């Protein structure tokens, strides 16, 4: 038998969602240097250090935040 603990948080719909796509059309690598938001939060699973920390030439990647 397994015990599972479920934690439920209040869910609030974001007023604004910002989706950023970056396409590397150059010949060098684009690397994440800093991650900062003045307002809002990164959307879980779409944080830039998880989805776009390194973008190789020809690649397109995205990250998202919500406020």
PDB file with one MODEL, atoms N, CA, C and O in Angstrom:
MODEL        1
ATOM      1  N   UNK A   1       0.842  -1.167   0.000  1.00  0.00           N
ATOM      2  CA  UNK A   1       0.000   0.000   0.000  1.00  0.00           C
ATOM      3  C   UNK A   1       0.893   1.237   0.000  1.00  0.00           C
ATOM      4  O   UNK A   1       1.917   1.269   0.682  1.00  0.00           O
ATOM      5  N   UNK A   2       0.501   2.256  -0.767  1.00  0.00           N
ATOM      6  CA  UNK A   2       1.243   3.504  -0.864  1.00  0.00           C
ATOM      7  C   UNK A   2       0.410   4.639  -0.290  1.00  0.00           C
ATOM      8  O   UNK A   2      -0.800   4.700  -0.503  1.00  0.00           O
ATOM      9  N   UNK A   3       1.060   5.534   0.436  1.00  0.00           N
ATOM     10  CA  UNK A   3       0.387   6.725   0.952  1.00  0.00           C
ATOM     11  C   UNK A   3       0.694   7.892   0.023  1.00  0.00           C
ATOM     12  O   UNK A   3       1.847   8.088  -0.363  1.00  0.00           O
ATOM     13  N   UNK A   4      -0.299   8.651  -0.331  1.00  0.00           N
ATOM     14  CA  UNK A   4      -0.133   9.810  -1.206  1.00  0.00           C
ATOM     15  C   UNK A   4      -0.676  11.035  -0.479  1.00  0.00           C
ATOM     16  O   UNK A   4      -1.783  11.018   0.061  1.00  0.00           O
ATOM     17  N   UNK A   5       0.120  12.089  -0.477  1.00  0.00           N
ATOM     18  CA  UNK A   5      -0.328  13.358   0.082  1.00  0.00           C
ATOM     19  C   UNK A   5      -0.601  14.302  -1.069  1.00  0.00           C
ATOM     20  O   UNK A   5       0.277  14.522  -1.904  1.00  0.00           O
ATOM     21  N   UNK A   6      -1.769  14.853  -1.133  1.00  0.00           N
ATOM     22  CA  UNK A   6      -2.165  15.775  -2.189  1.00  0.00           C
ATOM     23  C   UNK A   6      -2.322  17.160  -1.586  1.00  0.00           C
ATOM     24  O   UNK A   6      -3.080  17.356  -0.636  1.00  0.00           O
ATOM     25  N   UNK A   7      -1.607  18.106  -2.142  1.00  0.00           N
ATOM     26  CA  UNK A   7      -1.710  19.485  -1.676  1.00  0.00           C
ATOM     27  C   UNK A   7      -2.414  20.279  -2.767  1.00  0.00           C
ATOM     28  O   UNK A   7      -1.945  20.317  -3.905  1.00  0.00           O
ATOM     29  N   UNK A   8      -3.508  20.898  -2.441  1.00  0.00           N
ATOM     30  CA  UNK A   8      -4.273  21.682  -3.399  1.00  0.00           C
ATOM     31  C   UNK A   8      -4.094  23.152  -3.054  1.00  0.00           C
ATOM     32  O   UNK A   8      -4.320  23.569  -1.918  1.00  0.00           O
ATOM     33  N   UNK A   9      -3.685  23.926  -4.045  1.00  0.00           N
ATOM     34  CA  UNK A   9      -3.516  25.369  -3.855  1.00  0.00           C
ATOM     35  C   UNK A   9      -4.659  26.084  -4.552  1.00  0.00           C
ATOM     36  O   UNK A   9      -5.273  25.544  -5.472  1.00  0.00           O
ATOM     37  N   UNK A  10      -4.939  27.298  -4.108  1.00  0.00           N
ATOM     38  CA  UNK A  10      -5.936  28.108  -4.791  1.00  0.00           C
ATOM     39  C   UNK A  10      -5.436  28.430  -6.184  1.00  0.00           C
ATOM     40  O   UNK A  10      -4.302  28.881  -6.350  1.00  0.00           O
ATOM     41  N   UNK A  11      -6.259  28.205  -7.171  1.00  0.00           N
ATOM     42  CA  UNK A  11      -5.885  28.505  -8.547  1.00  0.00           C
ATOM     43  C   UNK A  11      -6.496  29.830  -8.952  1.00  0.00           C
ATOM     44  O   UNK A  11      -7.695  30.052  -8.789  1.00  0.00           O
ATOM     45  N   UNK A  12      -5.665  30.700  -9.477  1.00  0.00           N
ATOM     46  CA  UNK A  12      -6.117  32.011  -9.924  1.00  0.00           C
ATOM     47  C   UNK A  12      -5.713  32.158 -11.382  1.00  0.00           C
ATOM     48  O   UNK A  12      -4.560  31.919 -11.738  1.00  0.00           O
ATOM     49  N   UNK A  13      -6.655  32.549 -12.221  1.00  0.00           N
ATOM     50  CA  UNK A  13      -6.375  32.742 -13.631  1.00  0.00           C
ATOM     51  C   UNK A  13      -5.525  33.991 -13.809  1.00  0.00           C
ATOM     52  O   UNK A  13      -5.829  35.039 -13.238  1.00  0.00           O
ATOM     53  N   UNK A  14      -4.480  33.888 -14.584  1.00  0.00           N
ATOM     54  CA  UNK A  14      -3.594  35.018 -14.840  1.00  0.00           C
ATOM     55  C   UNK A  14      -4.304  36.069 -15.690  1.00  0.00           C
ATOM     56  O   UNK A  14      -5.084  35.741 -16.584  1.00  0.00           O
ATOM     57  N   UNK A  15      -4.018  37.334 -15.397  1.00  0.00           N
ATOM     58  CA  UNK A  15      -4.557  38.425 -16.205  1.00  0.00           C
ATOM     59  C   UNK A  15      -3.852  38.521 -17.553  1.00  0.00           C
ATOM     60  O   UNK A  15      -4.469  38.821 -18.575  1.00  0.00           O
ATOM     61  N   UNK A  16      -2.545  38.260 -17.534  1.00  0.00           N
ATOM     62  CA  UNK A  16      -1.748  38.351 -18.750  1.00  0.00           C
ATOM     63  C   UNK A  16      -0.770  37.173 -18.810  1.00  0.00           C
ATOM     64  O   UNK A  16      -0.181  36.778 -17.804  1.00  0.00           O
ATOM     65  N   UNK A  17      -0.620  36.632 -20.002  1.00  0.00           N
ATOM     66  CA  UNK A  17       0.389  35.610 -20.244  1.00  0.00           C
ATOM     67  C   UNK A  17       1.312  36.133 -21.337  1.00  0.00           C
ATOM     68  O   UNK A  17       0.852  36.620 -22.370  1.00  0.00           O
ATOM     69  N   UNK A  18       2.590  36.030 -21.104  1.00  0.00           N
ATOM     70  CA  UNK A  18       3.588  36.481 -22.068  1.00  0.00           C
ATOM     71  C   UNK A  18       4.338  35.257 -22.580  1.00  0.00           C
ATOM     72  O   UNK A  18       4.977  34.546 -21.804  1.00  0.00           O
ATOM     73  N   UNK A  19       4.262  35.014 -23.878  1.00  0.00           N
ATOM     74  CA  UNK A  19       4.974  33.900 -24.507  1.00  0.00           C
ATOM     75  C   UNK A  19       6.058  34.485 -25.397  1.00  0.00           C
ATOM     76  O   UNK A  19       5.779  35.305 -26.273  1.00  0.00           O
ATOM     77  N   UNK A  20       7.286  34.064 -25.170  1.00  0.00           N
ATOM     78  CA  UNK A  20       8.416  34.604 -25.915  1.00  0.00           C
ATOM     79  C   UNK A  20       9.052  33.480 -26.725  1.00  0.00           C
ATOM     80  O   UNK A  20       9.439  32.450 -26.174  1.00  0.00           O
ATOM     81  N   UNK A  21       9.157  33.682 -28.021  1.00  0.00           N
ATOM     82  CA  UNK A  21       9.851  32.758 -28.911  1.00  0.00           C
ATOM     83  C   UNK A  21      11.139  33.436 -29.357  1.00  0.00           C
ATOM     84  O   UNK A  21      11.135  34.609 -29.730  1.00  0.00           O
ATOM     85  N   UNK A  22      12.225  32.700 -29.317  1.00  0.00           N
ATOM     86  CA  UNK A  22      13.501  33.206 -29.799  1.00  0.00           C
ATOM     87  C   UNK A  22      14.022  32.231 -30.842  1.00  0.00           C
ATOM     88  O   UNK A  22      14.167  31.037 -30.580  1.00  0.00           O
ATOM     89  N   UNK A  23      14.305  32.763 -32.040  1.00  0.00           N
ATOM     90  CA  UNK A  23      14.890  31.937 -33.095  1.00  0.00           C
ATOM     91  C   UNK A  23      16.317  32.410 -33.323  1.00  0.00           C
ATOM     92  O   UNK A  23      16.563  33.595 -33.551  1.00  0.00           O
ATOM     93  N   UNK A  24      17.238  31.485 -33.261  1.00  0.00           N
ATOM     94  CA  UNK A  24      18.638  31.799 -33.485  1.00  0.00           C
ATOM     95  C   UNK A  24      18.929  31.646 -34.977  1.00  0.00           C
ATOM     96  O   UNK A  24      19.129  30.535 -35.470  1.00  0.00           O
ATOM     97  N   UNK A  25      18.950  32.763 -35.683  1.00  0.00           N
ATOM     98  CA  UNK A  25      19.242  32.721 -37.121  1.00  0.00           C
ATOM     99  C   UNK A  25      20.707  33.039 -37.384  1.00  0.00           C
ATOM    100  O   UNK A  25      21.115  33.184 -38.537  1.00  0.00           O
ATOM    101  N   UNK A  26      21.492  33.148 -36.333  1.00  0.00           N
ATOM    102  CA  UNK A  26      22.918  33.407 -36.478  1.00  0.00           C
ATOM    103  C   UNK A  26      23.721  32.119 -36.535  1.00  0.00           C
ATOM    104  O   UNK A  26      23.173  31.025 -36.662  1.00  0.00           O
ATOM    105  N   UNK A  27      25.038  32.279 -36.438  1.00  0.00           N
ATOM    106  CA  UNK A  27      25.918  31.109 -36.508  1.00  0.00           C
ATOM    107  C   UNK A  27      26.483  30.716 -35.151  1.00  0.00           C
ATOM    108  O   UNK A  27      27.156  29.692 -35.032  1.00  0.00           O
ATOM    109  N   UNK A  28      26.216  31.525 -34.121  1.00  0.00           N
ATOM    110  CA  UNK A  28      26.701  31.220 -32.778  1.00  0.00           C
ATOM    111  C   UNK A  28      25.581  30.762 -31.864  1.00  0.00           C
ATOM    112  O   UNK A  28      24.403  30.843 -32.214  1.00  0.00           O
ATOM    113  N   UNK A  29      25.956  30.283 -30.697  1.00  0.00           N
ATOM    114  CA  UNK A  29      24.999  29.804 -29.702  1.00  0.00           C
ATOM    115  C   UNK A  29      24.499  30.989 -28.872  1.00  0.00           C
ATOM    116  O   UNK A  29      25.270  31.889 -28.541  1.00  0.00           O
ATOM    117  N   UNK A  30      23.197  30.985 -28.536  1.00  0.00           N
ATOM    118  CA  UNK A  30      22.625  31.968 -27.607  1.00  0.00           C
ATOM    119  C   UNK A  30      22.476  31.261 -26.261  1.00  0.00           C
ATOM    120  O   UNK A  30      21.875  30.190 -26.180  1.00  0.00           O
ATOM    121  N   UNK A  31      23.025  31.864 -25.210  1.00  0.00           N
ATOM    122  CA  UNK A  31      22.943  31.259 -23.878  1.00  0.00           C
ATOM    123  C   UNK A  31      22.294  32.221 -22.896  1.00  0.00           C
ATOM    124  O   UNK A  31      22.517  33.430 -22.946  1.00  0.00           O
ATOM    125  N   UNK A  32      21.488  31.662 -22.003  1.00  0.00           N
ATOM    126  CA  UNK A  32      20.830  32.434 -20.956  1.00  0.00           C
ATOM    127  C   UNK A  32      21.880  32.968 -19.987  1.00  0.00           C
ATOM    128  O   UNK A  32      22.722  32.215 -19.498  1.00  0.00           O
ATOM    129  N   UNK A  33      21.826  34.271 -19.712  1.00  0.00           N
ATOM    130  CA  UNK A  33      22.767  34.904 -18.797  1.00  0.00           C
ATOM    131  C   UNK A  33      22.084  35.258 -17.489  1.00  0.00           C
ATOM    132  O   UNK A  33      22.674  35.117 -16.419  1.00  0.00           O
ATOM    133  N   UNK A  34      20.833  35.721 -17.570  1.00  0.00           N
ATOM    134  CA  UNK A  34      20.107  36.158 -16.380  1.00  0.00           C
ATOM    135  C   UNK A  34      18.633  35.848 -16.544  1.00  0.00           C
ATOM    136  O   UNK A  34      18.113  35.854 -17.660  1.00  0.00           O
ATOM    137  N   UNK A  35      17.961  35.578 -15.445  1.00  0.00           N
ATOM    138  CA  UNK A  35      16.520  35.318 -15.458  1.00  0.00           C
ATOM    139  C   UNK A  35      15.874  36.209 -14.404  1.00  0.00           C
ATOM    140  O   UNK A  35      16.080  36.006 -13.207  1.00  0.00           O
ATOM    141  N   UNK A  36      15.097  37.190 -14.841  1.00  0.00           N
ATOM    142  CA  UNK A  36      14.504  38.145 -13.915  1.00  0.00           C
ATOM    143  C   UNK A  36      13.156  38.617 -14.458  1.00  0.00           C
ATOM    144  O   UNK A  36      13.019  38.884 -15.652  1.00  0.00           O
ATOM    145  N   UNK A  37      12.190  38.714 -13.595  1.00  0.00           N
ATOM    146  CA  UNK A  37      10.884  39.292 -13.933  1.00  0.00           C
ATOM    147  C   UNK A  37      10.612  40.445 -12.986  1.00  0.00           C
ATOM    148  O   UNK A  37      10.777  40.302 -11.774  1.00  0.00           O
ATOM    149  N   UNK A  38      10.198  41.588 -13.518  1.00  0.00           N
ATOM    150  CA  UNK A  38       9.791  42.700 -12.652  1.00  0.00           C
ATOM    151  C   UNK A  38       8.449  42.417 -11.998  1.00  0.00           C
ATOM    152  O   UNK A  38       8.218  42.808 -10.853  1.00  0.00           O
ATOM    153  N   UNK A  39       7.555  41.734 -12.726  1.00  0.00           N
ATOM    154  CA  UNK A  39       6.208  41.410 -12.229  1.00  0.00           C
ATOM    155  C   UNK A  39       5.836  40.011 -12.682  1.00  0.00           C
ATOM    156  O   UNK A  39       6.299  39.548 -13.724  1.00  0.00           O
ATOM    157  N   UNK A  40       5.010  39.344 -11.913  1.00  0.00           N
ATOM    158  CA  UNK A  40       4.499  38.030 -12.299  1.00  0.00           C
ATOM    159  C   UNK A  40       5.432  36.898 -11.929  1.00  0.00           C
ATOM    160  O   UNK A  40       6.364  37.059 -11.141  1.00  0.00           O
ATOM    161  N   UNK A  41       5.154  35.745 -12.521  1.00  0.00           N
ATOM    162  CA  UNK A  41       5.900  34.522 -12.243  1.00  0.00           C
ATOM    163  C   UNK A  41       6.144  33.777 -13.541  1.00  0.00           C
ATOM    164  O   UNK A  41       5.382  33.911 -14.499  1.00  0.00           O
ATOM    165  N   UNK A  42       7.203  32.996 -13.567  1.00  0.00           N
ATOM    166  CA  UNK A  42       7.423  32.105 -14.692  1.00  0.00           C
ATOM    167  C   UNK A  42       6.367  31.006 -14.630  1.00  0.00           C
ATOM    168  O   UNK A  42       5.998  30.562 -13.543  1.00  0.00           O
ATOM    169  N   UNK A  43       5.886  30.573 -15.769  1.00  0.00           N
ATOM    170  CA  UNK A  43       4.910  29.487 -15.814  1.00  0.00           C
ATOM    171  C   UNK A  43       5.665  28.172 -15.650  1.00  0.00           C
ATOM    172  O   UNK A  43       6.645  27.907 -16.346  1.00  0.00           O
ATOM    173  N   UNK A  44       5.186  27.355 -14.712  1.00  0.00           N
ATOM    174  CA  UNK A  44       5.857  26.092 -14.396  1.00  0.00           C
ATOM    175  C   UNK A  44       6.012  25.240 -15.650  1.00  0.00           C
ATOM    176  O   UNK A  44       5.057  25.019 -16.395  1.00  0.00           O
ATOM    177  N   UNK A  45       7.227  24.771 -15.863  1.00  0.00           N
ATOM    178  CA  UNK A  45       7.527  23.970 -17.038  1.00  0.00           C
ATOM    179  C   UNK A  45       7.979  24.786 -18.239  1.00  0.00           C
ATOM    180  O   UNK A  45       8.505  24.234 -19.205  1.00  0.00           O
ATOM    181  N   UNK A  46       7.774  26.109 -18.182  1.00  0.00           N
ATOM    182  CA  UNK A  46       8.150  26.992 -19.290  1.00  0.00           C
ATOM    183  C   UNK A  46       9.157  28.057 -18.847  1.00  0.00           C
ATOM    184  O   UNK A  46       9.276  29.101 -19.488  1.00  0.00           O
ATOM    185  N   UNK A  47       9.882  27.797 -17.755  1.00  0.00           N
ATOM    186  CA  UNK A  47      10.892  28.731 -17.283  1.00  0.00           C
ATOM    187  C   UNK A  47      12.037  28.766 -18.304  1.00  0.00           C
ATOM    188  O   UNK A  47      12.379  27.734 -18.881  1.00  0.00           O
ATOM    189  N   UNK A  48      12.633  29.948 -18.531  1.00  0.00           N
ATOM    190  CA  UNK A  48      13.672  30.038 -19.566  1.00  0.00           C
ATOM    191  C   UNK A  48      14.880  29.150 -19.298  1.00  0.00           C
ATOM    192  O   UNK A  48      15.499  28.669 -20.247  1.00  0.00           O
ATOM    193  N   UNK A  49      15.232  28.919 -18.043  1.00  0.00           N
ATOM    194  CA  UNK A  49      16.382  28.057 -17.751  1.00  0.00           C
ATOM    195  C   UNK A  49      16.086  26.591 -18.025  1.00  0.00           C
ATOM    196  O   UNK A  49      17.006  25.777 -18.095  1.00  0.00           O
ATOM    197  N   UNK A  50      14.795  26.242 -18.181  1.00  0.00           N
ATOM    198  CA  UNK A  50      14.427  24.865 -18.531  1.00  0.00           C
ATOM    199  C   UNK A  50      14.214  24.689 -20.032  1.00  0.00           C
ATOM    200  O   UNK A  50      14.551  23.646 -20.593  1.00  0.00           O
ATOM    201  N   UNK A  51      13.652  25.712 -20.681  1.00  0.00           N
ATOM    202  CA  UNK A  51      13.247  25.544 -22.079  1.00  0.00           C
ATOM    203  C   UNK A  51      14.120  26.284 -23.082  1.00  0.00           C
ATOM    204  O   UNK A  51      14.099  25.950 -24.267  1.00  0.00           O
ATOM    205  N   UNK A  52      14.884  27.273 -22.646  1.00  0.00           N
ATOM    206  CA  UNK A  52      15.632  28.088 -23.612  1.00  0.00           C
ATOM    207  C   UNK A  52      16.983  28.539 -23.081  1.00  0.00           C
ATOM    208  O   UNK A  52      17.463  29.607 -23.461  1.00  0.00           O
ATOM    209  N   UNK A  53      17.604  27.758 -22.217  1.00  0.00           N
ATOM    210  CA  UNK A  53      18.886  28.160 -21.638  1.00  0.00           C
ATOM    211  C   UNK A  53      19.994  28.184 -22.688  1.00  0.00           C
ATOM    212  O   UNK A  53      20.947  28.954 -22.566  1.00  0.00           O
ATOM    213  N   UNK A  54      19.878  27.369 -23.687  1.00  0.00           N
ATOM    214  CA  UNK A  54      20.874  27.302 -24.758  1.00  0.00           C
ATOM    215  C   UNK A  54      20.134  27.103 -26.074  1.00  0.00           C
ATOM    216  O   UNK A  54      19.373  26.148 -26.227  1.00  0.00           O
ATOM    217  N   UNK A  55      20.359  28.002 -27.016  1.00  0.00           N
ATOM    218  CA  UNK A  55      19.695  27.925 -28.315  1.00  0.00           C
ATOM    219  C   UNK A  55      20.767  27.839 -29.393  1.00  0.00           C
ATOM    220  O   UNK A  55      21.515  28.787 -29.633  1.00  0.00           O
ATOM    221  N   UNK A  56      20.819  26.704 -30.020  1.00  0.00           N
ATOM    222  CA  UNK A  56      21.811  26.458 -31.076  1.00  0.00           C
ATOM    223  C   UNK A  56      21.398  27.168 -32.368  1.00  0.00           C
ATOM    224  O   UNK A  56      20.226  27.505 -32.539  1.00  0.00           O
ATOM    225  N   UNK A  57      22.347  27.398 -33.276  1.00  0.00           N
ATOM    226  CA  UNK A  57      22.001  28.010 -34.568  1.00  0.00           C
ATOM    227  C   UNK A  57      20.890  27.221 -35.274  1.00  0.00           C
ATOM    228  O   UNK A  57      20.940  25.994 -35.370  1.00  0.00           O
ATOM    229  N   UNK A  58      19.895  27.954 -35.760  1.00  0.00           N
ATOM    230  CA  UNK A  58      18.763  27.333 -36.453  1.00  0.00           C
ATOM    231  C   UNK A  58      17.635  26.883 -35.545  1.00  0.00           C
ATOM    232  O   UNK A  58      16.552  26.561 -36.033  1.00  0.00           O
ATOM    233  N   UNK A  59      17.855  26.851 -34.236  1.00  0.00           N
ATOM    234  CA  UNK A  59      16.809  26.422 -33.299  1.00  0.00           C
ATOM    235  C   UNK A  59      15.890  27.580 -32.929  1.00  0.00           C
ATOM    236  O   UNK A  59      16.277  28.748 -32.965  1.00  0.00           O
ATOM    237  N   UNK A  60      14.656  27.216 -32.573  1.00  0.00           N
ATOM    238  CA  UNK A  60      13.695  28.173 -32.024  1.00  0.00           C
ATOM    239  C   UNK A  60      13.175  27.598 -30.719  1.00  0.00           C
ATOM    240  O   UNK A  60      12.744  26.446 -30.671  1.00  0.00           O
ATOM    241  N   UNK A  61      13.215  28.396 -29.659  1.00  0.00           N
ATOM    242  CA  UNK A  61      12.731  27.948 -28.360  1.00  0.00           C
ATOM    243  C   UNK A  61      11.873  29.031 -27.747  1.00  0.00           C
ATOM    244  O   UNK A  61      11.883  30.179 -28.190  1.00  0.00           O
ATOM    245  N   UNK A  62      11.112  28.643 -26.699  1.00  0.00           N
ATOM    246  CA  UNK A  62      10.230  29.628 -26.061  1.00  0.00           C
ATOM    247  C   UNK A  62      10.204  29.452 -24.572  1.00  0.00           C
ATOM    248  O   UNK A  62      10.588  28.410 -24.042  1.00  0.00           O
ATOM    249  N   UNK A  63       9.735  30.506 -23.887  1.00  0.00           N
ATOM    250  CA  UNK A  63       9.462  30.473 -22.460  1.00  0.00           C
ATOM    251  C   UNK A  63       8.271  31.374 -22.200  1.00  0.00           C
ATOM    252  O   UNK A  63       7.890  32.175 -23.053  1.00  0.00           O
ATOM    253  N   UNK A  64       7.672  31.239 -20.996  1.00  0.00           N
ATOM    254  CA  UNK A  64       6.429  31.953 -20.698  1.00  0.00           C
ATOM    255  C   UNK A  64       6.414  32.475 -19.271  1.00  0.00           C
ATOM    256  O   UNK A  64       7.021  31.905 -18.364  1.00  0.00           O
ATOM    257  N   UNK A  65       5.695  33.586 -19.107  1.00  0.00           N
ATOM    258  CA  UNK A  65       5.436  34.125 -17.771  1.00  0.00           C
ATOM    259  C   UNK A  65       3.979  34.559 -17.694  1.00  0.00           C
ATOM    260  O   UNK A  65       3.313  34.723 -18.716  1.00  0.00           O
ATOM    261  N   UNK A  66       3.500  34.742 -16.482  1.00  0.00           N
ATOM    262  CA  UNK A  66       2.115  35.169 -16.276  1.00  0.00           C
ATOM    263  C   UNK A  66       2.075  36.205 -15.157  1.00  0.00           C
ATOM    264  O   UNK A  66       2.884  36.189 -14.229  1.00  0.00           O
ATOM    265  N   UNK A  67       1.108  37.101 -15.282  1.00  0.00           N
ATOM    266  CA  UNK A  67       0.920  38.132 -14.259  1.00  0.00           C
ATOM    267  C   UNK A  67      -0.549  38.211 -13.905  1.00  0.00           C
ATOM    268  O   UNK A  67      -0.938  39.017 -13.059  1.00  0.00           O
TER     269      UNK A  67
ENDMDL
END
